[in-house]
Amino acid sequence: MPAVCGAIGAKWHQLGGPNSFLGEPVEDETDFSENGRISVFHGGSIVWWPDVGAFAIGEMFIHYTGLNCFHDTSGVGSDEPYAVLGVSVPNMPDRSFRTVIHGDVDGSDTRPEVIEPYGGQPRGMAISYSLMEHDSGNPEQYRDAMRGVASAATGAAAEAVKFIPKIGPILASAAGPLLALLNPTISDALVCLGWR
């Protein structure tokens, strides 16, 4: 069984040790962000920082619950916002989501939508959120434009390879076809679509 000691061990025993909601430890105490320490248990974690001490955390859930519009944006036509969310948790694959496109949104409107980007042990995470405006069109309409940009960039990169001393001309013969093959992947990454 992993060791539980120090301030984290004292907190665990105060809560009832293996009989608490935390249960048994599943791994040894490790470093945590900002000079902290963490012990992970079956039912949660105990985190310790020098300035706040030790405290227990059960499983946590991150929910996106929709948007609240405070005022209209400038421009012609109704607002059609959507959000892009990303969650990065150590030792787990990154996840990203795009909400539905909410049509005809005005100031003081609310558009509920529930997405659960994460549920589980609190292990430190980065959450990103961007609110986008649809602007009378499909967000995927920019895919072709981004493919054009990516194509021009990969063509320029293939040309630049020629100027590498000694091996440039040899690499250039392979770089052009390889970059052209990667162009759809690069452009799709640039346009940031395909979530969910």
N, C-alpha and C positions, 0 to 999 in steps of 0.2 A: 504494500500500500504506500502511495506517495506520502512524504512527510509534510506535516502542517505544523509550523512553529512560529515563534515570535508574536508580534501583534496580530497577525492574521490567525495564528493558532488560538490565541486568547479570545478573539472575536468568535471563531468557530465554536469553541467550547462554551462561551457565554450563550450562544444561540441554541445549544443542545448537541453540538458535535454531530456524530453520524445520525442522530435522531432528529435533527433539525430539517427544515425544508431543503437545505443544501445537500444533505446526505454525505456519502463518502467522497474523498478527493479522487480526481481522475488523473492528475498529473502534478509533478513537483512545482513548487513556487517558482515563478519566473519574473524577470524584469518586465515592467510595464511603462507606459509613456510618462514623461515628465518626472523621472526619478522614482517612479512608483514600483510596486510589487503586486503580483496577482497569483492567487491560487484558484484553480478551477475545480468545481465539484460536480456531481451528477445533476444537481438542481440549480446551479448558479455559480457565482464567483464571490470571492472576497478580495477587494482591492484595498491597497494601503498606499498612502502618500505621506511624506514627512509633515506636511502642513495641516492635513485633515484627519490623519489616523486611518484606521481600518473600518470598512463598512461593507455589508453584504449586498449583493445584487442578484436577483433571480434572473430568469430568462427575460430578454427584452425584445420588443417588437417595434419596428419602424413602420408607420403607416402614412401614406399620402392620402389625404381625405378630400381633395378637390381644391378649388380656388375661390377666393373672394375678390371681386373686382372693386377697387376703391374709386376709380374714375375711368372715363373713356380715354382712349388714345387719340392723338390727332390724326387727321387724314380722312380720306373718303371711305365710306362703307362701314359696316359693322365690324366690331372686333371679333376675331376668331382665334382665341389663344389656345395653346396646348403646352404641356410641360414635358421636359426631358429630365429624368432622374437617373442617377448612377450611385451604386453602393460598392465600395471596395473594403473587404474584410480580410485581414491577414489569413493566409492558408486556405482561402476559398476563392473560387472563380469570381471575377468581377461581374456584376449584373447591371443591366441598364434597361430602362423602360421609357416608352413614350405614351402619354395619356391620349385619350380621344381628343379630337379637335372639337372644341366647344364653339358652336355657332351662335351668332347674334348676341354677344355678351356686351352689356352696357354697365355703366357705373352702378355700384351697389348690388349687382347680380352675384349669385353664388352658384357654382356648378359642382355638386358633390360627385366624387368618384373615389373608390377605395382600391388602393394598390398596396400590397405588403412587400416592400423590397427586401426586408430582412426580418428573420425571427430566429432567436437562438442566444447563445452565450455572448455576453458583452466582451469582445476581445479587442476593442479599438477599431474604429472604422472611419472611412472618409465618405461623406455623402455630398453629392453634387446635385444641383437643381438649376435648371434654366427655364425661364418662361419665354415662350416664343409666340410670335404673331403669324397666323396663317396667311393673312393678306390676300384674300380673294384668289385663291389658287391652291393647288395641291402641293404640300411640302416636298413631294417627290419630284416636282417639276424642275428642281434645281439639280437633280441627279445628272441630267445631260450636260448642263453647264459645268458641273464639277468634273465630269468625264473629259470635257474639252480642256479644262485647266490642267487636269492630271496628264492628259495626253501631251499637251505642250510642254509641261514640266519634265516628263519622262523623256521626250525627244531631246530637250535641251541637255538633260543629264547625260544621255547617250552620246551626244556631240562633245560634251565636256570631257568625257572619259578619254577621248582621242588624244588629249593634250597631256596625259600623264606620261612622264619621260620613260622611254624604252618599251614599256609594256602596254601603253595606251592604245595604239592601233590594234593590237591583238585583242584586248579586252573589249574594245568598242564593237567588234563584230558580234560578240555575245551579249553585250549590255543592251543594245537596241531591242532585239527580240525578247529578252527577259523582262525588261521594263514595260514593253508593250503588253506582255502577258499579264503583268501585275497591275496594269492600268485600271481595269474595272474594280479590283480590290481597293486600290488607293483611292479612287474617286468615291466609292461607296463609304469608305472610312471618313473621307472629307465631308460628305453630305450628312453623315451621322444618322442614317436611316436603318430600318430593319430591326428596331427594338421590339421587344416582347417575344 
